[in-house]
């Protein structure tokens, strides 16, 4: 086993591909990993493989969650290191034993909230807990929030993480050893499950509840009696479900399921009803261990897969064969481990016929006294003989009548019309499979109904009449109800139809028309269906409600008038109102510069939301005057003034004066010129 424990260090957030790779190379303790969901990256895939090999808890989250965790460039991978280090379980136990007190350990399973974890640690410290044991994978990470809510308790209590593959094997070994002893005696347990595996105070493994056990010394191997399936359905082998028989390989299957549960923490199949679970054992493959835990050795994965094979011939023949293979895996994992060989804890002796009691012999008694009989005594003896004779005749008559009745009854039951055949269970199998089981019994298989079923796949048997374990006359028929699969109907295409026509189309299938909601839409004309919910073409159950979304047409918006107003204001407000704005510019002698000259459509009219609105913005008058003030202005200031009027400026310098002022302007000041014209200024 691998265990870890803790001294405080700062919680670290690691992100980015190359920093994460370096952290893994440095063997930094990683508490949890976050990977961006849907990200395709060979480098990320390689990192994930390394993390899975370390049995690290990995959460696949959307980009939004990743960005909340880290606002920097995380590249799709974030690691959280624990603020504490973990101690070995052996070290923690030894420390408590040295104190010569009765140890008190707290074992936590599937604690997912970091704050709850901290609160539990706080309570544990108050109650004198000597150490806390948590699972390496699947629990809450030890974060800064855990430290905070623990109020410092996390630093006062040893904490260790466990990885229990070797533990599971150590428990399986004595279980198989005990069961192997039973198989060697010809006994099949038939109800192996966790509830029947006990651990004594001394740590000895015991198998309990042999109440369903059968074998050569005890009786039949039949499992199905009087239409009742014996054993716990979660651990029943396929042959027990289908044919009602069990042998040592059925026990091997049950142990394989127990081992699967020990290593994964869950049963391979779960459903709402026992019959569904039984069906899954017959028809579905047991998931591989390594699909649940990447750290499971391949040899152990293969062994559990073979022990839970559908075909009994593919399994180890007995628990002893299973044990031999498991012990080799145990040696490979830990060569120093001494193997345990525990026999069946319950003493099993061959059943012997009880000795018949000897009849005590009575010595004859010799009568020596003379016998004298009176007339009265003789008469009494004669009457007694007559009564005895009548009883004998009456008893003979009763015996004869009973013989006749029993003979007729036996003929009726065994040979005549009263002979009955027990019907095997065929639920979950195909029609051909049912025929192969029923026909050898001299019975006929007849399909009387095809029925939709949400659980049973198409073509498989839902029910038999009589049901498995029931009886039918010899040569009679077993009626079968076969599944048509789940009842599903496609939502019809209604886009572009009127609501009335859409409702008719929906009601043609066994579907229900729901609400009708009207919304504005620029693509579908007013009064016609836009879409349905669920969408058209979706496969749905009978009586599913289908809601309609109907178009109100294009939304109309009243336009304001922007004539003479700021062109920038017009652009902003029209865009916010949902219009597409086209702006043009032109000189205008009357409208101020950057004000709106015209708009189309005009103000006050209704226009389609999302439609186009054109506005013309003034560039100001086409002509301007050269101001008189430029004379004697500093050269740069004069240039800026003229350019602000929309004129082009050429500067000519004369003389050596440090201060450059305008001496001359061409065209002359007060001259009317066209915007964009060239003006020459002479400075000196």
C-alpha positions as CSV (number, residue, x, y, z in Angstrom):
1,X,0.0,0.0,0.0
2,X,1.0,3.6,-0.6
3,X,0.4,6.1,2.2
4,X,1.3,9.7,2.6
5,X,1.2,12.4,5.4
6,X,1.5,15.9,6.3
7,X,3.5,19.0,7.4
8,X,2.3,22.4,6.3
9,X,3.5,24.0,3.2
10,X,2.0,26.7,1.0
11,X,-0.8,25.6,-1.3
12,X,0.4,25.9,-4.9
13,X,-1.5,26.5,-8.1
14,X,0.5,25.1,-11.1
15,X,-0.6,25.8,-14.6
16,X,0.7,25.6,-18.2
17,X,2.0,22.5,-20.0
18,X,5.7,22.8,-19.3
19,X,5.5,23.9,-15.7
20,X,3.2,21.0,-15.0
21,X,5.6,18.6,-16.7
22,X,8.5,19.9,-14.6
23,X,6.4,19.5,-11.4
24,X,5.6,15.9,-12.2
25,X,9.3,15.2,-12.9
26,X,10.1,16.7,-9.5
27,X,7.6,14.3,-8.0
28,X,5.7,17.1,-6.4
29,X,2.6,16.0,-4.4
30,X,-0.5,16.8,-6.5
31,X,-3.8,16.9,-4.8
32,X,-6.1,17.5,-7.7
33,X,-5.9,18.3,-11.4
34,X,-8.2,20.3,-13.7
35,X,-8.3,19.7,-17.4
36,X,-10.1,21.8,-20.0
37,X,-13.1,19.8,-21.3
38,X,-13.0,19.0,-25.0
39,X,-9.4,20.1,-25.5
40,X,-7.4,18.2,-28.1
41,X,-3.7,18.1,-27.3
42,X,-1.2,15.2,-27.4
43,X,0.8,16.9,-24.7
44,X,-2.2,17.3,-22.4
45,X,-3.1,13.6,-23.1
46,X,0.4,12.6,-22.0
47,X,0.1,14.6,-18.8
48,X,-3.3,13.1,-18.0
49,X,-1.8,9.6,-18.5
50,X,0.9,10.4,-16.0
51,X,-1.6,11.7,-13.5
52,X,-3.8,8.6,-13.9
53,X,-0.8,6.5,-13.2
54,X,-0.4,8.4,-10.0
55,X,-4.1,7.8,-9.2
56,X,-4.6,11.6,-9.1
57,X,-8.2,13.0,-9.0
58,X,-8.9,14.6,-12.4
59,X,-11.8,16.9,-13.1
60,X,-12.7,17.8,-16.7
61,X,-14.3,21.3,-16.6
62,X,-15.3,23.9,-19.2
63,X,-13.1,26.8,-20.2
64,X,-15.1,29.2,-18.0
65,X,-14.3,27.2,-14.9
66,X,-10.6,27.1,-15.9
67,X,-10.5,30.8,-16.3
68,X,-12.1,31.3,-12.8
69,X,-9.4,29.1,-11.3
70,X,-6.5,30.8,-13.1
71,X,-6.7,34.1,-15.1
72,X,-3.2,33.5,-16.6
73,X,-2.5,31.4,-19.7
74,X,-3.2,28.0,-18.2
75,X,-3.0,26.1,-21.6
76,X,-5.8,23.8,-20.5
77,X,-4.1,22.2,-17.5
78,X,-4.1,23.3,-13.8
79,X,-2.7,21.3,-10.8
80,X,-3.3,22.0,-7.2
81,X,-0.7,20.8,-4.7
82,X,-1.8,20.1,-1.1
83,X,-0.7,22.5,1.7
84,X,0.2,19.4,3.8
85,X,2.2,16.3,3.4
86,X,0.8,12.8,4.3
87,X,2.3,10.3,6.8
88,X,2.4,6.5,6.4
89,X,-0.4,4.6,8.1
90,X,2.1,2.3,9.9
91,X,3.9,5.4,11.4
92,X,0.6,6.8,12.6
93,X,-0.5,3.5,14.2
94,X,2.9,2.9,15.8
95,X,2.8,6.4,17.4
96,X,-0.6,5.7,19.0
97,X,0.4,2.2,20.2
98,X,3.5,3.6,21.9
99,X,1.3,5.8,24.0
100,X,-0.4,2.6,25.3
101,X,-3.9,3.9,24.8
102,X,-6.7,2.5,22.8
103,X,-6.4,4.0,19.3
104,X,-9.3,6.0,17.8
105,X,-9.1,6.5,14.1
106,X,-11.6,8.3,11.8
107,X,-12.1,6.9,8.3
108,X,-13.7,9.3,5.8
109,X,-15.1,8.1,2.5
110,X,-16.2,10.3,-0.4
111,X,-15.9,13.6,1.4
112,X,-16.2,16.0,-1.5
113,X,-16.5,19.5,0.1
114,X,-13.2,21.0,1.3
115,X,-15.0,23.1,4.0
116,X,-16.9,20.1,5.3
117,X,-13.6,18.3,5.5
118,X,-12.1,21.1,7.6
119,X,-15.2,21.2,9.9
120,X,-14.9,17.4,10.4
121,X,-11.2,17.7,11.3
122,X,-12.1,20.4,13.9
123,X,-14.7,18.1,15.5
124,X,-12.3,15.2,15.4
125,X,-9.7,17.1,17.3
126,X,-12.2,18.0,20.0
127,X,-13.2,14.3,20.4
128,X,-9.7,13.0,20.7
129,X,-9.3,11.3,17.4
130,X,-5.7,10.0,17.0
131,X,-5.6,10.0,13.2
132,X,-7.7,10.5,10.1
133,X,-7.7,8.1,7.1
134,X,-8.9,9.3,3.7
135,X,-8.9,7.7,0.2
136,X,-6.2,8.7,-2.2
137,X,-8.7,9.2,-5.0
138,X,-12.3,10.5,-5.0
139,X,-12.3,12.7,-1.9
140,X,-12.0,16.4,-1.3
141,X,-8.6,18.0,-1.9
142,X,-6.8,19.5,1.1
143,X,-6.9,23.2,0.2
144,X,-6.4,26.5,1.9
145,X,-10.2,26.5,2.7
146,X,-9.7,23.2,4.5
147,X,-7.0,24.7,6.6
148,X,-9.1,27.7,7.4
149,X,-12.3,25.8,8.4
150,X,-10.3,23.3,10.5
151,X,-9.2,26.2,12.7
152,X,-5.7,24.7,13.0
153,X,-6.9,21.2,13.7
154,X,-5.3,19.9,10.5
155,X,-1.9,20.6,12.0
156,X,-2.6,18.6,15.2
157,X,-4.1,15.3,13.7
158,X,-2.1,12.9,11.5
159,X,-3.7,12.4,8.1
160,X,-3.0,9.6,5.7
161,X,-4.2,8.6,2.2
162,X,-4.7,5.0,1.3
163,X,-4.6,3.0,-1.9
164,X,-6.2,-0.4,-1.2
165,X,-5.4,-2.8,-4.1
166,X,-3.1,-4.9,-1.9
167,X,-5.6,-4.8,0.9
168,X,-8.3,-6.1,-1.4
169,X,-6.1,-9.0,-2.5
170,X,-5.2,-9.8,1.2
171,X,-8.9,-10.2,2.0
172,X,-9.7,-12.1,-1.2
173,X,-7.0,-14.7,-0.5
174,X,-8.6,-16.2,2.7
175,X,-12.1,-15.9,1.2
176,X,-11.0,-18.1,-1.7
177,X,-9.1,-20.4,0.5
178,X,-12.2,-21.1,2.7
179,X,-14.4,-21.4,-0.4
180,X,-11.8,-23.8,-2.0
181,X,-12.2,-26.1,1.0
182,X,-16.0,-26.2,0.5
183,X,-15.6,-26.9,-3.2
184,X,-13.1,-29.7,-2.4
185,X,-15.9,-31.3,-0.3
186,X,-18.4,-31.0,-3.2
187,X,-20.3,-28.1,-1.6
188,X,-21.5,-25.0,-3.6
189,X,-22.3,-22.0,-1.5
190,X,-24.7,-20.3,-4.0
191,X,-24.9,-17.0,-2.1
192,X,-21.5,-15.4,-1.9
193,X,-21.8,-11.7,-1.1
194,X,-20.2,-9.1,1.2
195,X,-22.9,-9.7,3.9
196,X,-21.8,-13.4,4.2
197,X,-18.1,-12.6,4.5
198,X,-17.3,-12.0,8.2
199,X,-14.1,-10.9,10.0
200,X,-13.5,-12.1,13.5
201,X,-12.0,-10.1,16.4
202,X,-8.8,-11.9,15.7
203,X,-8.9,-10.8,12.0
204,X,-9.8,-14.2,10.7
205,X,-12.0,-14.3,7.6
206,X,-15.1,-16.5,7.8
207,X,-17.7,-17.4,5.2
208,X,-21.2,-17.5,6.7
209,X,-24.7,-18.6,5.7
210,X,-24.5,-22.0,4.1
211,X,-28.3,-22.2,4.2
212,X,-28.5,-22.3,0.4
213,X,-25.5,-24.6,0.0
214,X,-25.9,-27.7,-2.2
215,X,-23.7,-30.4,-3.4
216,X,-23.2,-34.1,-3.8
217,X,-23.4,-34.7,-0.1
218,X,-26.3,-32.4,0.6
219,X,-28.6,-32.3,-2.4
220,X,-29.3,-30.8,-5.8
221,X,-27.5,-27.8,-7.3
222,X,-30.8,-26.2,-8.4
223,X,-31.2,-22.6,-7.6
224,X,-34.7,-21.9,-8.9
225,X,-37.4,-23.5,-6.7
226,X,-41.1,-22.7,-6.8
227,X,-40.4,-19.7,-9.1
228,X,-38.1,-18.1,-6.5
229,X,-34.5,-17.3,-7.5
230,X,-32.3,-18.1,-4.5
231,X,-29.3,-15.9,-3.7
232,X,-28.6,-12.1,-4.0
233,X,-29.3,-10.8,-7.5
234,X,-26.3,-8.5,-7.6
235,X,-23.9,-11.5,-7.3
236,X,-25.9,-14.1,-9.3
237,X,-24.1,-15.7,-12.3
238,X,-25.9,-15.7,-15.7
239,X,-26.6,-19.5,-15.5
240,X,-28.3,-19.1,-12.2
241,X,-30.6,-16.4,-13.7
242,X,-31.2,-18.2,-17.0
243,X,-31.4,-21.9,-16.1
244,X,-31.6,-21.9,-12.3
245,X,-28.5,-24.1,-11.8
246,X,-25.3,-23.5,-9.9
247,X,-21.9,-25.2,-9.5
248,X,-18.5,-24.1,-8.2
249,X,-18.0,-21.8,-11.2
250,X,-21.1,-19.9,-10.0
251,X,-19.4,-19.2,-6.7
252,X,-16.3,-18.1,-8.6
253,X,-18.4,-15.6,-10.5
254,X,-19.9,-14.2,-7.2
255,X,-16.4,-13.8,-5.7
256,X,-15.3,-12.0,-8.9
257,X,-18.2,-9.5,-8.4
258,X,-17.2,-9.1,-4.7
259,X,-13.6,-8.4,-5.8
260,X,-14.8,-5.9,-8.4
261,X,-16.8,-4.1,-5.7
262,X,-13.8,-4.1,-3.3
263,X,-11.5,-2.5,-5.9
264,X,-13.9,0.0,-7.4
265,X,-16.3,0.8,-4.5
266,X,-19.3,0.0,-6.7
267,X,-21.2,-2.9,-8.1
268,X,-20.8,-3.5,-11.9
269,X,-24.5,-3.2,-12.5
270,X,-27.2,-1.0,-10.8
271,X,-30.8,-0.5,-11.7
272,X,-34.2,0.3,-10.3
273,X,-35.4,-3.3,-9.9
274,X,-33.7,-6.7,-9.2
275,X,-35.0,-8.1,-12.5
276,X,-33.2,-5.4,-14.4
277,X,-30.0,-6.2,-12.6
278,X,-30.4,-9.9,-13.3
279,X,-31.0,-9.1,-17.0
280,X,-27.8,-7.0,-17.1
281,X,-25.8,-9.9,-15.6
282,X,-27.1,-12.1,-18.4
283,X,-26.7,-9.7,-21.4
284,X,-24.1,-7.1,-20.6
285,X,-20.4,-7.4,-20.1
286,X,-18.8,-6.6,-16.8
287,X,-16.7,-3.4,-17.2
288,X,-13.0,-4.0,-17.0
289,X,-11.4,-2.9,-13.7
290,X,-8.8,-0.7,-15.5
291,X,-11.7,1.3,-17.1
292,X,-12.4,2.4,-13.5
293,X,-8.9,2.4,-12.0
294,X,-5.8,2.8,-14.2
295,X,-3.6,1.6,-11.3
296,X,-5.0,-1.9,-11.2
297,X,-2.3,-4.4,-12.5
298,X,-3.2,-5.9,-15.9
299,X,-2.9,-9.4,-14.5
300,X,-5.5,-8.7,-11.8
301,X,-7.8,-7.1,-14.4
302,X,-7.5,-10.2,-16.6
303,X,-8.2,-12.5,-13.6
304,X,-11.3,-10.7,-12.5
305,X,-12.5,-10.5,-16.1
306,X,-12.1,-14.3,-16.6
307,X,-13.8,-15.0,-13.2
308,X,-16.9,-13.0,-14.3
309,X,-17.1,-14.3,-17.8
310,X,-20.6,-15.0,-19.1
311,X,-19.6,-18.5,-20.2
312,X,-18.9,-20.7,-17.1
313,X,-16.3,-22.7,-19.1
314,X,-14.1,-19.6,-19.4
315,X,-13.9,-19.1,-15.6
316,X,-11.6,-20.8,-13.1
317,X,-13.1,-24.2,-12.4
318,X,-13.0,-23.8,-8.6
319,X,-12.2,-21.3,-5.9
320,X,-8.9,-23.2,-5.6
321,X,-8.0,-22.5,-9.2
322,X,-8.9,-18.8,-8.7
323,X,-6.8,-18.7,-5.5
324,X,-3.7,-20.1,-7.2
325,X,-3.8,-17.4,-9.8
326,X,-4.5,-14.6,-7.3
327,X,-1.6,-15.8,-5.1
328,X,0.8,-15.4,-8.0
329,X,-0.4,-11.9,-8.6
330,X,0.1,-11.2,-4.8
331,X,3.7,-12.4,-5.0
332,X,4.4,-10.2,-8.0
333,X,3.0,-7.2,-6.2
334,X,4.9,-7.9,-2.9
335,X,7.4,-10.8,-3.0
336,X,8.0,-10.5,0.8
337,X,4.3,-11.1,1.6
338,X,3.7,-14.4,3.3
339,X,0.7,-16.1,1.8
340,X,-2.2,-17.1,4.0
341,X,-3.9,-20.4,3.6
342,X,-7.1,-20.4,5.6
343,X,-9.4,-23.3,5.4
344,X,-13.2,-23.2,5.8
345,X,-13.9,-21.9,9.3
346,X,-17.1,-23.9,9.5
347,X,-16.3,-27.6,10.2
348,X,-17.6,-29.7,7.4
349,X,-18.0,-33.4,7.7
350,X,-19.4,-35.9,5.3
351,X,-23.1,-36.5,6.0
352,X,-23.5,-40.0,7.3
353,X,-26.7,-42.0,7.7
354,X,-27.7,-42.3,11.3
355,X,-27.3,-45.7,12.8
356,X,-30.5,-47.5,13.5
357,X,-31.4,-47.9,17.1
358,X,-31.1,-51.4,18.3
359,X,-34.2,-53.0,19.6
360,X,-33.8,-54.0,23.2
361,X,-34.4,-57.7,23.5
362,X,-36.8,-58.8,26.3
363,X,-36.2,-62.1,27.9
364,X,-39.1,-64.5,27.8
365,X,-41.0,-64.8,31.1
366,X,-41.9,-68.3,32.2
367,X,-45.4,-68.6,33.7
368,X,-45.5,-71.2,36.5
369,X,-48.7,-70.3,38.1
370,X,-51.8,-72.3,37.0
371,X,-54.3,-70.4,34.8
372,X,-57.9,-70.8,35.6
373,X,-60.5,-69.1,33.3
374,X,-64.1,-68.4,34.2
375,X,-67.0,-68.5,31.7
376,X,-67.2,-64.7,31.9
377,X,-63.6,-64.3,31.0
378,X,-64.0,-66.6,28.1
379,X,-67.0,-64.7,26.8
380,X,-65.1,-61.4,27.1
381,X,-62.2,-62.8,25.1
382,X,-64.5,-63.9,22.3
383,X,-66.1,-60.4,22.0
384,X,-62.6,-58.9,21.9
385,X,-61.6,-61.2,19.0
386,X,-64.7,-60.2,17.1
387,X,-64.0,-56.5,17.5
388,X,-60.4,-57.0,16.4
389,X,-61.6,-58.9,13.4
390,X,-63.9,-56.0,12.4
391,X,-61.0,-53.5,12.8
392,X,-58.8,-55.6,10.6
393,X,-61.4,-55.8,7.9
394,X,-62.1,-52.1,8.1
395,X,-58.3,-51.2,8.0
396,X,-57.9,-53.5,5.0
397,X,-60.7,-51.7,3.2
398,X,-59.2,-48.3,4.0
399,X,-55.8,-49.4,2.8
400,X,-57.3,-50.7,-0.5
401,X,-59.1,-47.4,-1.1
402,X,-55.9,-45.4,-0.3
403,X,-53.9,-47.6,-2.7
404,X,-56.4,-47.0,-5.4
405,X,-56.4,-43.3,-4.8
406,X,-52.6,-43.0,-4.7
407,X,-52.3,-45.1,-7.8
408,X,-54.7,-43.0,-9.7
409,X,-53.1,-39.8,-8.3
410,X,-49.7,-41.1,-9.3
411,X,-50.8,-42.0,-12.8
412,X,-52.5,-38.5,-13.1
413,X,-49.4,-36.7,-11.9
414,X,-46.6,-38.7,-13.5
415,X,-48.2,-40.0,-16.7
416,X,-51.7,-38.8,-17.2
417,X,-53.2,-35.4,-17.8
418,X,-52.0,-34.1,-14.4
419,X,-48.3,-34.4,-15.3
420,X,-46.7,-30.9,-15.2
421,X,-43.4,-29.4,-16.4
422,X,-41.5,-26.6,-14.7
423,X,-41.0,-23.7,-17.0
424,X,-37.4,-22.3,-17.1
425,X,-36.7,-18.5,-16.9
426,X,-36.3,-17.1,-20.4
427,X,-36.8,-13.4,-19.7
428,X,-34.1,-11.2,-21.3
429,X,-33.1,-13.8,-23.9
430,X,-34.0,-13.9,-27.6
431,X,-36.8,-16.1,-29.1
432,X,-34.2,-18.5,-30.4
433,X,-32.6,-18.8,-27.0
434,X,-36.0,-19.4,-25.4
435,X,-36.8,-22.2,-27.9
436,X,-33.4,-23.9,-27.2
437,X,-34.3,-24.0,-23.5
438,X,-38.0,-24.8,-23.8
439,X,-38.0,-27.4,-26.6
440,X,-35.9,-30.0,-24.9
441,X,-38.6,-30.1,-22.2
442,X,-41.2,-31.1,-24.7
443,X,-42.9,-27.7,-24.6
444,X,-43.7,-25.2,-27.4
445,X,-42.6,-21.5,-27.4
446,X,-45.3,-19.2,-28.9
447,X,-45.1,-15.4,-29.3
448,X,-48.4,-14.0,-28.3
449,X,-47.6,-10.3,-28.1
450,X,-45.0,-7.7,-29.2
451,X,-44.9,-4.9,-26.7
452,X,-42.9,-1.7,-26.3
453,X,-40.5,-1.7,-23.3
454,X,-38.2,0.9,-21.9
455,X,-35.7,-1.5,-20.4
456,X,-35.7,-4.7,-22.4
457,X,-34.0,-4.3,-25.9
458,X,-35.9,-5.0,-29.1
459,X,-36.2,-8.7,-29.9
460,X,-35.7,-9.8,-26.3
461,X,-38.3,-11.5,-24.1
462,X,-40.2,-9.3,-21.6
463,X,-42.4,-11.9,-20.0
464,X,-43.4,-15.6,-20.3
465,X,-46.7,-17.2,-19.4
466,X,-46.3,-19.1,-17.1
467,X,-43.3,-17.3,-15.7
468,X,-40.0,-19.0,-14.8
469,X,-40.5,-21.6,-12.1
470,X,-44.2,-22.0,-13.0
471,X,-45.7,-25.3,-14.4
472,X,-47.4,-26.2,-17.6
473,X,-48.9,-29.5,-18.9
474,X,-46.5,-31.8,-20.7
475,X,-46.5,-31.0,-24.4
476,X,-48.1,-27.6,-23.7
477,X,-47.1,-24.1,-24.8
478,X,-45.2,-21.3,-23.1
479,X,-46.5,-17.9,-24.2
480,X,-43.9,-15.3,-24.8
481,X,-44.2,-11.5,-24.9
482,X,-41.4,-10.0,-27.0
483,X,-40.0,-6.5,-26.7
484,X,-40.4,-3.9,-29.5
485,X,-37.8,-1.8,-27.8
486,X,-38.5,1.7,-26.3
487,X,-41.6,3.4,-27.7
488,X,-40.3,6.5,-29.5
489,X,-41.8,8.9,-32.0
490,X,-40.1,11.6,-34.1
491,X,-41.3,15.2,-33.6
492,X,-42.7,16.2,-37.1
493,X,-41.2,19.0,-39.2
494,X,-43.5,22.1,-38.7
495,X,-41.3,25.1,-39.7
496,X,-43.2,27.3,-42.1
497,X,-46.6,25.8,-41.2
498,X,-49.5,27.7,-39.6
499,X,-50.0,26.9,-36.0
500,X,-53.2,25.0,-36.9
501,X,-51.4,22.8,-39.5
502,X,-48.6,22.2,-37.0
503,X,-51.0,21.0,-34.3
504,X,-52.6,18.5,-36.7
505,X,-49.1,17.2,-37.7
506,X,-48.2,16.7,-34.0
507,X,-51.4,15.0,-33.1
508,X,-51.0,12.4,-35.8
509,X,-48.3,10.9,-33.5
510,X,-49.2,10.2,-29.9
511,X,-47.8,13.5,-28.8
512,X,-49.3,16.4,-27.0
513,X,-49.4,20.1,-28.2
514,X,-48.1,22.4,-25.5
515,X,-47.8,26.2,-25.4
516,X,-47.7,28.5,-28.4
517,X,-45.3,31.4,-28.0
518,X,-45.1,34.3,-30.4
519,X,-41.8,36.1,-31.0
520,X,-40.4,38.6,-33.6
521,X,-38.5,37.0,-36.4
522,X,-36.9,38.4,-39.5
523,X,-36.7,35.2,-41.4
524,X,-40.2,33.6,-40.9
525,X,-43.3,35.6,-42.0
526,X,-45.8,36.6,-39.4
527,X,-48.2,33.8,-38.3
528,X,-46.0,30.9,-39.2
529,X,-44.1,28.3,-37.0
530,X,-40.5,29.1,-36.4
531,X,-39.5,25.9,-34.5
532,X,-40.7,23.4,-31.9
533,X,-39.4,22.3,-28.5
534,X,-38.2,19.4,-28.6
535,X,-36.8,20.2,-32.0
536,X,-38.2,18.6,-35.2
537,X,-36.8,15.1,-35.8
538,X,-36.1,14.5,-32.1
539,X,-37.0,11.0,-31.0
540,X,-39.3,11.3,-27.9
541,X,-41.6,9.1,-25.7
542,X,-45.3,8.8,-26.1
543,X,-47.4,11.8,-24.8
544,X,-44.4,14.1,-24.8
545,X,-45.4,17.8,-24.8
546,X,-44.3,19.7,-28.0
547,X,-44.3,23.5,-27.7
548,X,-44.6,25.8,-30.7
549,X,-42.7,29.0,-31.4
550,X,-44.6,31.3,-33.9
551,X,-43.3,34.3,-35.7
552,X,-44.8,37.8,-35.1
553,X,-42.9,39.1,-38.2
554,X,-40.2,41.7,-38.2
555,X,-40.3,44.1,-35.2
556,X,-41.2,47.7,-36.1
557,X,-39.5,50.6,-34.4
558,X,-40.4,54.3,-34.6
559,X,-37.6,56.4,-36.0
560,X,-36.7,59.7,-34.4
561,X,-35.7,62.7,-36.5
562,X,-32.0,63.6,-36.4
563,X,-32.0,66.5,-38.9
564,X,-29.6,69.2,-37.7
565,X,-28.5,67.0,-34.8
566,X,-25.1,65.7,-34.2
567,X,-24.1,63.0,-36.7
568,X,-22.2,61.1,-34.0
569,X,-25.4,61.1,-31.8
570,X,-27.5,59.8,-34.7
571,X,-25.0,57.0,-35.4
572,X,-24.9,55.8,-31.8
573,X,-28.6,55.9,-31.1
574,X,-29.7,54.2,-34.3
575,X,-27.1,51.4,-33.8
576,X,-28.3,50.8,-30.3
577,X,-31.9,50.6,-31.5
578,X,-30.9,47.7,-33.8
579,X,-30.6,49.4,-37.1
580,X,-27.9,49.1,-39.7
581,X,-26.7,52.7,-40.3
582,X,-25.1,53.9,-43.6
583,X,-23.5,57.4,-43.2
584,X,-22.4,59.8,-46.0
585,X,-20.7,63.2,-45.9
586,X,-21.2,66.3,-48.1
587,X,-20.4,70.1,-48.1
588,X,-23.4,72.2,-47.1
589,X,-23.6,76.0,-46.9
590,X,-26.4,76.1,-44.4
591,X,-26.0,73.0,-42.1
592,X,-23.2,73.2,-39.6
593,X,-20.3,70.9,-39.9
594,X,-20.9,67.3,-38.6
595,X,-24.6,67.9,-38.3
596,X,-27.2,65.7,-40.0
597,X,-28.3,67.1,-43.4
598,X,-30.9,64.3,-44.2
599,X,-32.0,60.8,-43.2
600,X,-33.9,57.9,-44.9
601,X,-36.4,56.7,-43.7
602,X,-37.5,60.1,-42.4
603,X,-38.1,60.7,-38.7
604,X,-41.5,59.7,-37.3
605,X,-41.9,56.7,-39.6
606,X,-41.9,53.0,-38.5
607,X,-39.0,50.9,-39.8
608,X,-38.1,47.3,-39.5
609,X,-35.7,46.6,-36.6
610,X,-32.5,45.5,-38.1
611,X,-33.2,47.4,-41.3
612,X,-31.1,50.0,-43.0
613,X,-31.2,53.8,-42.2
614,X,-29.1,56.2,-44.3
615,X,-28.0,59.6,-42.9
616,X,-26.0,62.4,-44.6
617,X,-23.7,64.4,-42.4
618,X,-22.5,68.0,-43.3
619,X,-18.8,68.7,-44.0
620,X,-19.6,72.5,-43.5
621,X,-19.5,75.2,-46.3
622,X,-17.5,74.5,-49.4
623,X,-15.8,78.0,-49.4
624,X,-14.0,79.9,-46.6
625,X,-12.0,83.2,-46.2
626,X,-8.4,83.7,-45.4
627,X,-8.4,85.4,-42.1
628,X,-6.6,88.8,-41.7
629,X,-5.2,87.6,-38.4
630,X,-2.7,85.3,-39.9
631,X,-0.4,88.3,-40.7
632,X,2.2,88.7,-38.0
633,X,1.2,85.3,-36.4
634,X,3.9,82.9,-35.5
635,X,4.5,80.5,-38.4
636,X,3.3,77.3,-36.8
637,X,0.2,78.9,-35.3
638,X,-0.7,80.4,-38.7
639,X,-0.3,77.0,-40.4
640,X,-2.6,75.3,-37.8
641,X,-5.3,77.9,-38.3
642,X,-5.3,77.7,-42.0
643,X,-5.4,73.9,-42.0
644,X,-8.4,73.9,-39.6
645,X,-10.3,75.8,-42.3
646,X,-9.7,72.9,-44.7
647,X,-6.8,74.6,-46.6
648,X,-3.5,73.2,-47.6
649,X,-0.5,75.3,-46.4
650,X,3.0,75.9,-48.0
651,X,5.6,77.7,-45.9
652,X,8.3,79.9,-47.5
653,X,11.1,81.2,-45.2
654,X,13.1,84.4,-45.8
655,X,15.8,86.2,-43.8
656,X,17.7,85.0,-40.7
657,X,15.3,86.1,-38.0
658,X,15.1,83.6,-35.1
659,X,11.4,84.4,-34.6
660,X,9.5,83.4,-37.7
661,X,6.3,85.4,-38.2
662,X,4.0,85.7,-41.3
663,X,5.0,88.5,-43.6
664,X,2.9,87.6,-46.6
665,X,-0.1,85.4,-47.6
666,X,-1.0,84.2,-51.1
667,X,-3.9,84.4,-51.9
668,X,-4.2,87.6,-49.9
669,X,-6.1,87.9,-46.6
670,X,-9.9,88.2,-46.8
671,X,-9.9,86.3,-50.1
672,X,-12.7,83.7,-50.6
673,X,-11.2,80.4,-51.5
674,X,-12.4,76.8,-52.0
675,X,-11.7,74.3,-49.1
676,X,-8.7,72.2,-50.1
677,X,-7.0,75.0,-52.0
678,X,-3.2,75.7,-51.5
679,X,-2.2,78.8,-49.5
680,X,1.4,80.0,-49.4
681,X,2.7,81.9,-46.4
682,X,6.0,83.7,-46.3
683,X,7.7,83.9,-42.9
684,X,10.8,85.7,-41.7
